[in-house]
Amino acid sequence: MKTIVLGSDLTCPYCGFIKQETMPTDACLYYYECTSCNTLLHPKPGDCCVFCSYGTVVCPPRQAETSCCNLS
């Protein structure tokens, strides 16, 4: 069984601000508001959540190699 990491550093692509966040284990996070510049981030095309797009660690379902929300 894999150890799932729940902490990820999100980096805003607009202002470069980095904040550590705890990822939910039961849902994807489609939107995230940067606490520095207030830009609303959303996943890049092909990614299921903001952690997969802008985080240092991918979301828990991807870590576990299971399907993730809107991806089959």
C-alpha positions in Angstrom: 0.0 0.0 0.0 1.3 3.4 -1.0 1.7 6.2 1.5 -0.4 9.2 0.3 1.0 12.6 0.9 -1.6 15.2 1.7 0.5 18.4 1.8 1.4 20.2 -1.4 2.9 23.6 -2.1 0.7 25.5 -4.6 2.5 28.1 -6.7 0.4 30.8 -8.3 1.5 31.1 -12.0 0.5 34.8 -12.0 2.4 36.2 -9.0 4.6 33.3 -7.9 3.3 33.2 -4.4 3.7 29.7 -2.8 1.4 28.4 -0.1 1.3 25.0 1.5 -2.2 23.5 1.5 -3.7 20.2 2.6 -5.4 18.2 -0.2 -8.8 16.7 0.3 -8.9 13.0 0.0 -12.5 12.7 -1.1 -12.8 15.4 -3.8 -10.8 17.3 -6.4 -10.2 21.0 -5.9 -11.3 22.7 -9.2 -10.8 26.3 -8.1 -8.3 27.9 -5.8 -8.0 31.6 -5.0 -4.4 32.8 -4.6 -4.1 34.4 -1.1 -1.6 36.9 -2.5 -3.1 38.3 -5.7 -6.6 36.9 -5.5 -6.5 35.3 -8.9 -8.8 32.3 -9.3 -6.8 29.3 -10.5 -8.3 26.4 -12.2 -6.8 23.1 -13.6 -4.8 23.2 -16.8 -6.3 21.2 -19.7 -5.9 17.5 -19.0 -5.4 17.9 -15.2 -8.1 17.0 -12.7 -7.4 19.6 -10.1 -5.3 22.6 -9.1 -2.9 20.4 -7.2 -2.1 18.4 -10.3 -1.5 21.7 -12.2 0.2 23.9 -9.7 1.3 21.8 -6.8 4.5 20.0 -5.8 2.5 16.8 -5.2 -0.3 15.5 -7.3 -3.7 14.8 -5.8 -4.4 11.7 -3.6 -6.3 9.7 -6.3 -3.4 10.2 -8.8 -0.9 9.2 -6.1 -2.9 6.0 -5.5 -3.2 5.5 -9.3 -7.0 5.5 -9.2 -9.4 7.4 -11.3 -9.7 11.0 -10.3 -13.0 12.9 -10.5 -13.4 13.9 -14.1 -10.7 11.6 -15.5 -11.4 8.1 -16.5 
